[in-house]
């Protein structure tokens, strides 16, 4: 009653102990087509399945990295719809972290989005957040740190970013990690107060030449879907996608 999901190398997704064929059919129909470069190889063996996508999506940058973040959100959504609930991650004894999903009731009401921190730790980016989170998170963090937020902005691609000023982290009397953890803690707390909990983290390999650098950690948030009118997922309230812009701090 447990299924294992893992991201291998720069382009491979593996599912182990898959109990139902319709789960794979759902992923083939909704997850794989999101990657514009298609599939280079796909293998099913017993209850295991793996797919290799073309052109290294897990190390993608720019707009293609945004597609990958949306794919991760979609993967959690599709598994939830088919009755798989994320349980934990296993690292010991595995070359790649295993995301463990437990067989549960089908869930049509949960909603997912992902977020990640910049390497500097000064900027958090939310990918396809519900509008109420995209619209309110920046102002909520400004209330906590009124003079440390440099900007918060929404884009036409449903990307929402909040960035600290360069001198916001660290200082003469506090190590850099102190303010970093406060920033992360308050971000998670405010998102939680708006109804979304940190469900899981997904590790992706580093980008760049020869794969040097830090691995990228993607945060997956889960909440209850609100049934509202079309185009209500992200962007500042009262703005359509073409009007969504930048609000700068002082």
Order of alpha helices (4+ residues) and beta strands (2+ residues): beta-beta-alpha-beta-beta-alpha-beta-beta-beta-beta-alpha-beta-beta-alpha-beta-beta-beta
